[in-house]
Structure formats: C-alpha cells, structure tokens
Amino acid sequence: MSVLESIKGFFLGPEEDVEEFQPIYEETAETVDVTEERKNREVKINTTATVQIVLARPSDFSEVRSIGDDLNRQKTVLLNLEQVKNDDARRIMDFLSGVAYANDATIKMTAQKTFVIMPKNVGFSGVDLMSEIENSGYSFE
C-alpha cells in the first residue's frame, strides 16, 4: 500500500468490495451510414395556421383604430378607401403605415384606393399592381 492510498484510507475509511454494475438490458451497437440516411430523409410538417383576412371600408378617420387593432393581432387587412375623402384617406394611410411598420407588416396597393396590409408571416405573389398602373401613365395625385 502506498502513502497516497494510506492517506486516502485515513480520510475515506477502508474500501469495501463494490460489486460491478450489471446493466438491465443488453446493449447492441449497429452501424448505420448516417450520410445515406440524411439523403433520403423527407420531412413533413403539418401546420394548422390560419390566415384571417379583415375587409375594412372606413367612412372616416374615426374608424382607423379598430383597423390598427386588427393589424396588431397579426390579421391581414384588405383596406378599401373608395368612400373616404382624400384628406381622410391620407391620414388613414399615414396612421396604418405606422402600425404596419411597428408590426413589420407589408402594404401593397391592389387597385385604386384599395390596399392589402399583410403581417410579416403572410406572403404576396403576383405583379406589383402599383408599379404596373404607374408605368401605364396613371397618376394618383
């Protein structure tokens, strides 16, 4: 017995015979080619996300708060400003542009005085109608 073992024995006490650990189950090792398995793996993701679209046709600026609340709830808003005076339409768009910016949303013009305001998780495909109309010579001023 070495000096180190005697010091260890003094502090820890005499060693008892400890039985070997016996596993409850048998371990079997299989080798699998992981690179081949990754190549053929197909991932399916099932989502139940729904997109809510709100049609908003305000008659004046006083109705803009509820539209802003819909944008804050991550709903897509289809905004029709045909019945609104030009001054009120400008104020409504200014307000909703700020709400859209705060929520990282996108505003697209789909027709004259009609806009779609989409949260960041909603995509929009197709031609940008605003650019198409302006290129055809129509002015919104």
Residue frames as qw, qx, qy, qz and C-alpha x, y, z in Angstrom:
[[0.000, 0.889, 0.457, 0.000, 0.00, 0.00, 0.00],
 [0.434, 0.413, -0.008, 0.800, 1.38, 3.38, -1.00],
 [0.159, -0.212, -0.396, 0.879, 1.47, 6.54, 1.04],
 [0.306, -0.048, -0.255, -0.916, -1.28, 8.06, -1.10],
 [0.585, -0.277, -0.689, -0.327, -3.56, 5.06, -0.53],
 [0.438, -0.306, -0.679, 0.503, -2.96, 5.20, 3.23],
 [0.039, 0.138, 0.177, -0.974, -3.89, 8.91, 3.35],
 [0.466, -0.116, -0.472, -0.739, -6.96, 8.19, 1.24],
 [0.572, -0.279, -0.772, 0.007, -7.88, 5.34, 3.57],
 [0.250, -0.200, -0.545, 0.775, -7.45, 7.59, 6.62],
 [0.233, 0.137, 0.045, -0.962, -9.91, 10.22, 5.32],
 [0.607, 0.038, -0.417, -0.675, -12.35, 7.96, 3.48],
 [0.767, -0.226, 0.484, -0.355, -12.19, 4.85, 5.59],
 [0.399, -0.200, 0.859, 0.253, -11.46, 1.34, 4.45],
 [0.434, 0.234, -0.505, -0.708, -12.54, 0.40, 0.94],
 [0.702, 0.086, 0.618, -0.343, -15.37, -2.05, 0.66],
 [0.256, 0.017, 0.837, 0.484, -15.66, -4.51, -2.14],
 [0.462, 0.446, 0.098, -0.760, -18.04, -2.94, -4.61],
 [0.643, 0.270, 0.708, 0.108, -19.90, -5.21, -6.96],
 [0.156, -0.042, 0.538, 0.827, -19.65, -4.46, -10.64],
 [0.475, 0.365, 0.160, -0.784, -22.61, -2.67, -12.19],
 [0.320, 0.170, 0.897, 0.255, -24.76, -5.08, -14.17],
 [0.276, 0.090, -0.262, -0.920, -26.82, -3.48, -16.97],
 [0.591, 0.231, 0.578, -0.513, -30.50, -4.32, -17.02],
 [0.773, 0.581, 0.159, -0.199, -30.61, -4.55, -20.79],
 [0.741, -0.057, 0.403, 0.533, -28.15, -5.69, -23.38],
 [0.151, 0.801, -0.159, -0.556, -26.51, -3.04, -25.48],
 [0.727, 0.255, 0.517, 0.373, -26.18, -3.82, -29.14],
 [0.035, -0.662, 0.214, 0.717, -24.39, -1.48, -31.46],
 [0.665, 0.531, 0.489, 0.191, -25.47, -1.14, -35.05],
 [0.257, -0.351, 0.285, 0.854, -23.51, 0.85, -37.56],
 [0.419, 0.750, 0.509, -0.051, -25.68, 2.98, -39.79],
 [0.423, 0.176, 0.281, 0.843, -24.48, 5.06, -42.68],
 [0.006, -0.673, -0.420, 0.609, -25.76, 8.44, -41.50],
 [0.046, 0.396, -0.342, -0.851, -24.97, 10.28, -44.73],
 [0.124, -0.159, -0.852, -0.483, -27.09, 7.84, -46.74],
 [0.111, -0.580, -0.770, 0.239, -29.93, 8.19, -44.24],
 [0.025, -0.601, -0.158, 0.784, -29.84, 12.01, -44.44],
 [0.042, 0.157, -0.583, -0.796, -30.03, 11.99, -48.21],
 [0.248, -0.294, -0.832, -0.401, -33.28, 10.05, -48.24],
 [0.092, -0.417, -0.685, 0.590, -34.96, 11.76, -45.33],
 [0.091, -0.511, -0.455, -0.723, -38.23, 13.51, -46.07],
 [0.067, -0.211, -0.580, 0.784, -39.62, 15.92, -43.52],
 [0.171, -0.580, -0.614, -0.506, -43.35, 16.54, -43.40],
 [0.055, -0.104, -0.460, 0.880, -44.64, 19.42, -41.39],
 [0.145, -0.626, -0.713, -0.282, -48.33, 19.65, -40.66],
 [0.072, -0.063, -0.295, 0.951, -49.47, 23.10, -39.68],
 [0.016, -0.667, -0.745, -0.032, -52.89, 24.31, -38.78],
 [0.145, -0.363, -0.090, 0.916, -52.14, 28.01, -39.12],
 [0.273, 0.725, 0.613, 0.153, -54.97, 30.04, -40.49],
 [0.214, 0.047, 0.103, 0.970, -54.78, 33.44, -42.11],
 [0.072, 0.726, 0.613, -0.304, -57.52, 35.81, -41.08],
 [0.219, 0.242, 0.332, 0.885, -58.45, 38.49, -43.57],
 [0.016, 0.650, 0.521, -0.553, -60.42, 41.53, -42.47],
 [0.256, 0.558, 0.453, 0.646, -62.25, 43.70, -45.01],
 [0.209, -0.571, -0.336, 0.719, -62.14, 47.32, -43.85],
 [0.198, 0.579, 0.450, 0.650, -64.19, 50.04, -45.54],
 [0.231, -0.478, -0.424, 0.734, -63.89, 53.07, -43.25],
 [0.194, 0.832, 0.448, 0.261, -66.04, 56.09, -43.92],
 [0.012, 0.932, -0.168, 0.322, -63.79, 58.50, -41.99],
 [0.329, 0.531, -0.651, 0.431, -60.67, 58.66, -39.80],
 [0.543, -0.444, 0.421, -0.576, -62.54, 57.76, -36.58],
 [0.974, -0.007, 0.042, -0.224, -62.72, 54.09, -37.63],
 [0.555, 0.616, -0.541, 0.141, -58.98, 53.66, -38.07],
 [0.325, -0.546, 0.670, -0.384, -58.27, 52.49, -34.50],
 [0.871, -0.018, 0.413, -0.266, -60.12, 49.18, -34.93],
 [0.811, 0.553, -0.184, 0.039, -58.19, 48.55, -38.16],
 [0.153, 0.700, -0.613, 0.334, -54.94, 49.17, -36.29],
 [0.633, -0.344, 0.586, -0.370, -56.05, 46.71, -33.60],
 [0.947, 0.265, 0.127, -0.129, -56.60, 44.06, -36.31],
 [0.583, 0.671, -0.406, 0.214, -53.07, 44.67, -37.60],
 [0.205, -0.613, 0.647, -0.405, -51.69, 44.34, -34.08],
 [0.806, -0.108, 0.501, -0.296, -53.42, 40.95, -33.85],
 [0.236, -0.329, 0.804, 0.435, -51.46, 39.86, -36.98],
 [0.577, 0.528, 0.610, -0.130, -54.54, 39.80, -39.23],
 [0.304, 0.105, 0.514, 0.796, -54.36, 40.62, -42.93],
 [0.208, 0.655, 0.385, -0.617, -56.40, 43.73, -43.73],
 [0.321, 0.405, 0.591, 0.619, -57.97, 44.44, -47.10],
 [0.072, -0.565, -0.282, 0.772, -58.46, 48.20, -46.96],
 [0.263, 0.577, 0.584, 0.507, -60.92, 49.91, -49.31],
 [0.184, -0.445, -0.223, 0.847, -60.74, 53.72, -49.20],
 [0.130, 0.381, 0.609, 0.684, -63.16, 54.48, -52.05],
 [0.245, -0.788, -0.530, -0.194, -65.77, 56.06, -49.74],
 [0.512, -0.636, -0.174, 0.550, -63.27, 58.27, -47.89],
 [0.221, 0.974, -0.039, -0.035, -62.33, 61.86, -48.73],
 [0.715, 0.511, -0.293, 0.378, -58.77, 62.31, -49.98],
 [0.071, -0.689, 0.461, -0.555, -57.61, 64.14, -46.82],
 [0.775, -0.371, 0.364, -0.360, -59.00, 61.42, -44.56],
 [0.968, 0.233, -0.076, 0.058, -57.59, 58.70, -46.82],
 [0.455, 0.629, -0.433, 0.459, -54.13, 60.23, -46.48],
 [0.364, -0.577, 0.493, -0.541, -54.46, 60.40, -42.67],
 [0.945, -0.124, 0.180, -0.244, -55.71, 56.80, -42.53],
 [0.873, 0.378, -0.210, 0.224, -52.78, 55.58, -44.65],
 [0.151, 0.683, -0.491, 0.519, -50.32, 57.57, -42.53],
 [0.620, -0.458, 0.438, -0.463, -51.65, 56.01, -39.34],
 [0.979, 0.032, 0.157, -0.125, -51.84, 52.48, -40.73],
 [0.661, 0.591, -0.369, 0.279, -48.38, 52.81, -42.27],
 [0.118, -0.633, 0.581, -0.497, -47.03, 53.47, -38.79],
 [0.813, -0.227, 0.400, -0.356, -48.90, 50.49, -37.33],
 [0.937, 0.342, -0.075, 0.012, -47.68, 48.31, -40.20],
 [0.401, 0.674, -0.500, 0.367, -44.09, 49.46, -39.68],
 [0.403, -0.536, 0.569, -0.475, -44.26, 48.73, -35.96],
 [0.871, -0.049, 0.424, -0.246, -45.51, 45.20, -36.72],
 [0.229, -0.390, 0.762, 0.464, -43.06, 44.63, -39.60],
 [0.600, 0.494, 0.613, -0.145, -46.03, 44.30, -41.97],
 [0.264, -0.032, 0.562, 0.783, -46.18, 44.97, -45.71],
 [0.402, 0.625, 0.329, -0.583, -48.58, 47.28, -47.57],
 [0.276, 0.044, 0.726, 0.629, -49.41, 46.55, -51.21],
 [0.436, 0.390, 0.054, -0.809, -51.74, 48.53, -53.43],
 [0.426, 0.160, 0.878, 0.151, -54.01, 46.15, -55.32],
 [0.215, 0.667, 0.579, 0.417, -56.34, 48.64, -57.03],
 [0.055, 0.501, -0.019, 0.863, -57.09, 52.33, -56.95],
 [0.406, -0.485, 0.284, -0.721, -57.70, 53.25, -53.27],
 [0.948, -0.235, -0.053, -0.209, -57.53, 49.56, -52.27],
 [0.137, 0.655, -0.703, 0.240, -54.64, 48.18, -50.24],
 [0.908, -0.233, -0.349, -0.001, -53.65, 44.89, -48.64],
 [0.138, -0.738, 0.541, -0.378, -51.77, 45.16, -45.35],
 [0.920, -0.020, -0.389, -0.034, -50.12, 41.83, -44.52],
 [0.637, -0.705, 0.311, 0.014, -48.25, 40.68, -41.40],
 [0.029, 0.696, -0.689, -0.199, -44.67, 39.52, -41.85],
 [0.430, -0.120, 0.895, -0.001, -45.70, 35.84, -41.96],
 [0.632, 0.579, 0.482, -0.183, -48.03, 36.30, -44.97],
 [0.366, -0.190, 0.540, 0.734, -46.64, 36.33, -48.49],
 [0.485, 0.707, 0.196, -0.476, -47.96, 38.08, -51.56],
 [0.477, -0.081, 0.671, 0.562, -47.27, 36.82, -55.05],
 [0.408, 0.751, 0.502, 0.133, -48.07, 38.42, -58.36],
 [0.393, 0.473, 0.110, 0.781, -47.27, 41.64, -60.13],
 [0.194, -0.417, -0.386, 0.800, -46.97, 44.75, -58.01],
 [0.233, 0.735, 0.608, 0.187, -50.10, 46.49, -59.25],
 [0.143, -0.899, -0.073, 0.407, -48.99, 49.92, -58.08],
 [0.306, -0.464, 0.530, 0.640, -45.91, 49.83, -60.34],
 [0.329, 0.311, 0.791, 0.412, -47.93, 48.43, -63.23],
 [0.114, 0.864, 0.488, -0.044, -50.52, 51.23, -63.01],
 [0.180, -0.847, 0.127, 0.484, -47.92, 53.98, -62.70],
 [0.369, -0.237, 0.667, 0.603, -45.99, 52.58, -65.67],
 [0.284, 0.537, 0.736, 0.300, -49.21, 52.78, -67.69],
 [0.132, 0.366, 0.155, 0.908, -49.33, 56.53, -67.09],
 [0.435, -0.735, -0.450, -0.261, -51.94, 56.77, -64.27],
 [0.201, 0.353, -0.448, 0.796, -51.18, 59.29, -61.53],
 [0.422, -0.521, -0.725, 0.156, -52.63, 59.07, -58.02],
 [0.221, -0.295, -0.284, 0.885, -52.29, 62.76, -57.24]]
